[in-house]
Amino acid sequence: MSLRLLYLIFLRLVGLVVLLGRSSESKDVELLVLRHEVAVLRRSNRKPCLDWADRAVFAALVRLLPKGLRTHRLVTPGTVLRWHRRLVAAKWTYPHRVGRPPVDEVIAGLIERMATEDRSWGYKRIQGELLKLGHRVSASTIRRILKRARIPPAPDRHTDTTWRQFLRTQASTMLACDFFHVDCALTLKRIYVFFVLEVGSRYVHVLGTDTNPDSRWTTQQIRNLVMDLGDRANEFKFLVRDRAGQFTASFDAVLADVGIETVRIPPRCPRANCYAERFVRTVRTELTDRMLILNERHLRAVLAEYVRHYNGRRPHRSRELRPPRPTHSAADLNCQRIKRQRLLGGLINEYERAA
């Protein structure tokens, strides 16, 4: 670019030497022609594009013109002053911050997450939850962030409880029980396995095995379960069972003493007890249909090992591929700083910082 400036200065100096040898009449005619050309060019292009070398030459030559002609040129004093202001502005490279600082993208993502997961929360409710986490954000900022994300206000969102959320909330207070049988390979005896499933967490309790379970034996097994649950028995309100003869009034009375109501499914409708039936299918597909059970002792040992795997290590699709009660520390692949804690089966959410 500096070579271009030198080249333009050289051309203007050569042109000045040529003009010294010409008569004044020829110069006046050339000026008239050039002025007319400039007028024509201005009609077609009112704002010509000039580079910095052209601006430097114009700024140097415009001072030699008479005062009356300076205002009619392409380069006016205002233009020169504007170029000077641009040059000064380009020298100072510090950032020009206007208004409030922008909201951190992490906080903006957290606001969108809360509005999506909690559809009934308004701007003030989200503001209070953020204040509890140590983030001070105004309600108007929350409104602007949600509007940018095209998330409507709380009254316009779908605030009705979905079927998935409703069933998940109800499942957290339910138990399901049933029997399944296994035929021994050597003795050809049929052994019945009695189990109870916590519907909310999918945690299974294998209560016992017997070749001929009666009502007395079944009542004793459910009594043992109530004793093992202890204070956790207050978390459950219903137990779903079928109409088998082993479930008598004494069986229901044991559960009623701890506040658990038994719900009988309709006759010949195993789908009404779908959670228990699904566990039966799982244990058959993964265990009993793939190995020979020799006797009852062998069955108890196999079931004990499988139940430890089922409750502690086996991923469940209904639990986001997590075991009911993990016995190992799962790796945190998301590295989320804010974690959600679900209350009442996901009906209410609480947010806290991850450890």
C-alpha positions in Angstrom: 0.0 0.0 0.0 2.9 2.4 0.7 4.2 1.8 -2.9 0.8 2.8 -4.2 0.9 6.0 -2.3 4.3 6.8 -3.6 3.2 6.0 -7.1 0.2 8.4 -6.8 2.4 11.2 -5.5 4.8 10.7 -8.4 2.0 10.8 -11.0 0.7 14.1 -9.4 4.2 15.7 -9.5 4.6 14.7 -13.1 1.2 16.1 -13.9 2.1 19.4 -12.2 5.3 19.7 -14.3 3.2 19.1 -17.5 0.6 21.8 -16.4 3.4 24.4 -16.0 4.0 24.2 -19.8 0.4 24.6 -20.8 -1.5 27.8 -21.5 -4.3 29.0 -19.1 -7.0 28.7 -21.8 -6.3 25.0 -22.3 -6.3 24.5 -18.5 -9.7 26.2 -18.2 -11.2 24.0 -20.9 -9.8 20.9 -19.2 -11.3 22.0 -15.9 -14.7 22.5 -17.4 -14.5 19.0 -19.0 -13.4 17.4 -15.7 -16.1 19.1 -13.7 -18.7 17.8 -16.1 -17.3 14.3 -15.9 -17.4 14.5 -12.1 -21.0 15.6 -12.2 -21.9 12.7 -14.4 -20.1 10.3 -12.1 -21.8 11.7 -9.1 -25.2 11.0 -10.6 -24.3 7.3 -11.1 -22.3 6.8 -7.9 -23.0 9.3 -5.1 -20.6 7.5 -2.7 -17.4 6.5 -4.5 -15.2 3.9 -2.8 -11.8 5.3 -1.9 -8.9 3.5 -0.3 -6.5 5.0 2.2 -4.0 6.1 -0.5 -6.6 8.1 -2.4 -7.8 9.7 0.8 -4.2 10.8 1.7 -3.7 12.4 -1.8 -7.1 14.2 -1.6 -6.4 15.4 2.0 -3.0 16.8 0.9 -4.3 18.6 -2.3 -7.6 19.9 -1.0 -5.7 22.5 1.1 -4.4 24.2 -2.1 -7.8 24.9 -3.4 -9.6 28.2 -2.8 -12.0 28.3 0.2 -15.1 28.6 -2.0 -14.2 25.4 -4.0 -13.5 23.2 -1.0 -17.2 22.7 -0.2 -18.0 21.3 -3.6 -15.3 18.6 -3.7 -15.5 14.9 -3.0 -13.3 15.4 0.0 -14.7 18.1 2.3 -13.3 19.3 5.6 -16.0 17.2 7.3 -14.7 14.2 5.4 -11.2 14.8 6.5 -12.3 15.1 10.1 -14.3 11.9 9.8 -11.2 10.1 8.5 -9.3 11.4 11.5 -11.8 10.1 13.9 -11.7 6.7 12.4 -7.9 6.7 12.6 -8.1 7.6 16.3 -10.7 5.0 17.0 -8.7 2.3 15.3 -5.7 3.1 17.5 -7.6 2.3 20.8 -8.4 -1.3 20.7 -9.9 -1.7 24.2 -13.4 -3.3 24.1 -16.3 -0.9 24.2 -18.9 -2.2 26.6 -22.3 -0.6 26.3 -25.0 -1.4 28.9 -25.2 -4.4 31.2 -22.8 -7.3 30.8 -24.3 -10.3 29.0 -25.6 -13.3 31.0 -23.4 -16.3 31.1 -24.4 -19.0 28.7 -24.3 -21.6 31.6 -26.9 -19.6 33.5 -29.0 -19.1 30.4 -28.9 -22.8 29.8 -29.9 -23.5 33.4 -32.9 -21.1 33.1 -34.1 -22.9 29.9 -33.7 -26.2 31.7 -35.7 -25.1 34.7 -38.5 -23.7 32.4 -38.6 -26.9 30.4 -38.5 -29.4 33.3 -40.9 -27.3 35.5 -43.7 -26.1 33.2 -45.7 -24.4 35.9 -42.8 -22.2 37.1 -43.0 -18.5 36.3 -40.3 -15.9 36.1 -40.3 -15.2 39.8 -40.2 -18.9 40.7 -37.2 -19.4 38.5 -35.6 -16.3 39.9 -36.0 -17.6 43.5 -34.5 -21.0 42.5 -31.5 -19.3 40.9 -31.0 -17.1 44.0 -30.9 -20.2 46.1 -28.1 -21.5 43.9 -26.1 -18.3 44.2 -27.1 -16.7 40.8 -28.7 -13.2 41.0 -30.7 -12.7 37.8 -33.7 -10.3 37.4 -37.1 -11.5 36.2 -36.9 -9.3 33.1 -33.6 -11.1 32.1 -35.2 -14.5 32.6 -38.1 -13.3 30.5 -35.7 -12.2 27.7 -33.8 -15.5 27.8 -36.9 -17.6 27.6 -38.3 -15.4 24.8 -35.1 -15.9 22.9 -35.4 -19.6 23.3 -39.1 -19.5 22.2 -40.3 -20.8 25.6 -43.7 -19.2 26.4 -44.6 -17.9 29.9 -46.0 -20.3 32.5 -49.7 -19.7 31.7 -49.1 -20.5 28.0 -47.2 -23.7 28.6 -48.6 -27.1 28.9 -48.9 -27.1 32.7 -51.3 -30.0 32.9 -49.9 -33.2 34.5 -48.9 -35.6 31.8 -49.9 -39.3 31.9 -46.2 -40.3 32.2 -45.7 -37.9 35.2 -49.0 -39.0 36.8 -48.3 -42.7 36.5 -44.7 -42.2 37.7 -46.0 -40.4 40.8 -48.5 -43.1 41.6 -45.9 -45.8 41.0 -43.6 -44.5 43.7 -46.1 -45.6 46.3 -47.0 -49.0 44.9 -45.9 -52.6 45.4 -46.6 -55.5 43.2 -46.4 -59.2 44.0 -46.8 -62.5 42.2 -45.6 -66.1 41.9 -43.6 -67.8 39.1 -42.7 -71.4 39.0 -39.5 -73.3 38.0 -39.4 -77.1 37.1 -36.3 -78.9 38.5 -34.2 -80.9 36.1 -33.5 -83.9 38.3 -36.6 -84.3 40.6 -39.1 -82.7 38.1 -40.6 -80.9 41.0 -42.3 -77.6 40.4 -41.0 -74.9 42.8 -42.9 -71.6 43.2 -41.1 -68.4 43.8 -42.9 -65.6 45.7 -41.6 -62.0 45.1 -42.6 -58.4 45.7 -41.5 -55.6 43.4 -41.2 -51.9 44.3 -42.8 -50.3 41.3 -41.2 -46.9 41.6 -37.6 -48.1 41.8 -38.0 -51.6 40.3 -36.3 -53.0 43.4 -37.3 -56.7 43.8 -37.6 -58.7 47.0 -37.6 -62.5 46.5 -39.4 -63.6 49.7 -39.1 -67.4 49.4 -39.5 -70.6 47.5 -41.8 -73.6 48.2 -43.2 -76.5 46.4 -46.7 -76.1 47.8 -47.2 -72.5 49.0 -50.4 -72.0 51.0 -52.0 -69.0 52.6 -50.2 -69.5 55.9 -46.8 -69.6 54.2 -47.6 -66.6 52.0 -48.8 -64.5 55.0 -45.6 -65.3 56.9 -43.5 -64.2 53.9 -45.3 -60.8 53.6 -44.9 -60.4 57.4 -41.2 -60.9 57.0 -41.1 -58.3 54.2 -42.9 -55.7 56.4 -40.3 -56.3 59.1 -37.5 -55.9 56.7 -38.9 -52.6 55.3 -39.2 -51.1 58.8 -39.9 -47.4 58.5 -39.8 -47.6 54.7 -43.2 -49.3 54.8 -44.8 -45.9 55.3 -43.7 -44.9 51.8 -46.0 -47.4 50.2 -49.8 -47.1 50.0 -50.9 -49.9 47.7 -50.0 -53.5 46.8 -51.3 -55.0 43.5 -52.0 -58.7 43.5 -54.0 -61.2 41.6 -56.8 -63.4 43.0 -54.8 -66.5 43.8 -55.9 -68.7 46.7 -52.7 -68.0 48.6 -53.8 -64.4 49.2 -56.3 -64.5 52.0 -57.8 -62.0 54.5 -54.8 -62.6 56.9 -52.5 -61.6 54.1 -54.3 -58.3 53.5 -54.5 -57.7 57.3 -50.8 -57.7 57.7 -50.5 -55.0 55.1 -53.4 -53.0 56.4 -51.6 -52.8 59.8 -48.9 -50.7 58.2 -51.2 -48.6 56.1 -50.9 -50.5 52.8 -54.0 -51.3 50.9 -54.2 -54.3 48.7 -55.7 -53.9 45.2 -56.9 -57.0 43.4 -56.7 -57.1 39.6 -59.7 -58.3 37.6 -60.0 -62.0 36.8 -57.9 -63.3 33.9 -56.3 -59.9 33.4 -52.6 -60.3 34.0 -51.8 -57.0 32.3 -53.4 -55.2 35.3 -50.3 -56.5 37.2 -47.9 -55.6 34.4 -44.9 -54.7 36.5 -44.8 -58.0 38.2 -45.5 -59.9 35.0 -42.6 -58.0 33.3 -40.2 -59.1 36.0 -41.4 -62.7 35.5 -40.6 -62.4 31.8 -37.2 -60.9 32.5 -36.1 -63.6 35.0 -37.3 -66.3 32.6 -35.5 -64.8 29.6 -32.3 -64.1 31.4 -32.1 -66.9 33.9 -34.4 -69.9 34.2 -34.9 -70.5 30.5 -31.1 -70.5 29.9 -30.0 -73.0 32.6 -31.0 -76.2 34.3 -32.2 -75.9 37.9 -31.2 -79.0 39.8 -33.2 -78.6 43.0 -34.6 -76.1 45.4 -31.3 -75.4 47.0 -29.8 -74.7 43.6 -32.6 -72.4 42.8 -32.2 -70.3 45.9 -28.5 -69.8 45.3 -29.1 -68.9 41.6 -31.9 -66.5 42.5 -29.9 -64.8 45.3 -27.0 -64.1 42.9 -29.4 -62.9 40.1 -31.3 -60.6 42.5 -28.0 -59.0 43.6 -27.3 -58.3 39.9 -30.8 -57.2 39.1 -31.0 -54.7 42.0 -27.4 -53.4 42.0 -25.9 -53.7 38.5 -28.6 -54.3 35.8 -29.6 -51.2 33.9 -33.4 -50.5 33.5 -34.9 -48.5 30.7 -37.6 -47.1 32.9 -34.8 -45.7 35.2 -32.7 -44.1 32.4 -30.5 -47.2 32.2 -29.6 -47.2 35.9 -30.0 -50.0 38.4 -32.6 -49.7 41.2 -30.0 -49.4 43.9 -26.5 -49.1 42.3 -23.8 -50.9 44.2 -21.0 -49.1 42.3 -20.2 -45.5 41.7 -21.4 -44.5 38.2 -19.2 -42.2 36.1 -20.6 -38.7 35.6 -20.4 -38.3 31.8 -22.3 -35.0 31.8 -20.3 -33.2 34.5 -23.3 -31.2 35.3 -22.8 -28.5 38.0 -26.5 -28.3 38.8 -28.4 -31.5 39.6 -32.1 -32.0 39.9 -33.6 -33.9 42.8 -37.1 -35.3 42.2 -39.7 -35.4 45.0 -42.9 -37.3 45.0 -42.0 -39.3 41.9 -41.0 -36.2 39.9 -44.0 -34.1 40.8 -41.8 -31.5 42.4 -38.2 -30.7 41.5 -35.4 -29.3 43.6 -32.1 -28.1 42.3 -28.7 -28.2 44.1 -25.1 -27.9 43.2 -23.3 -31.1 42.5 -20.7 -32.2 45.0 
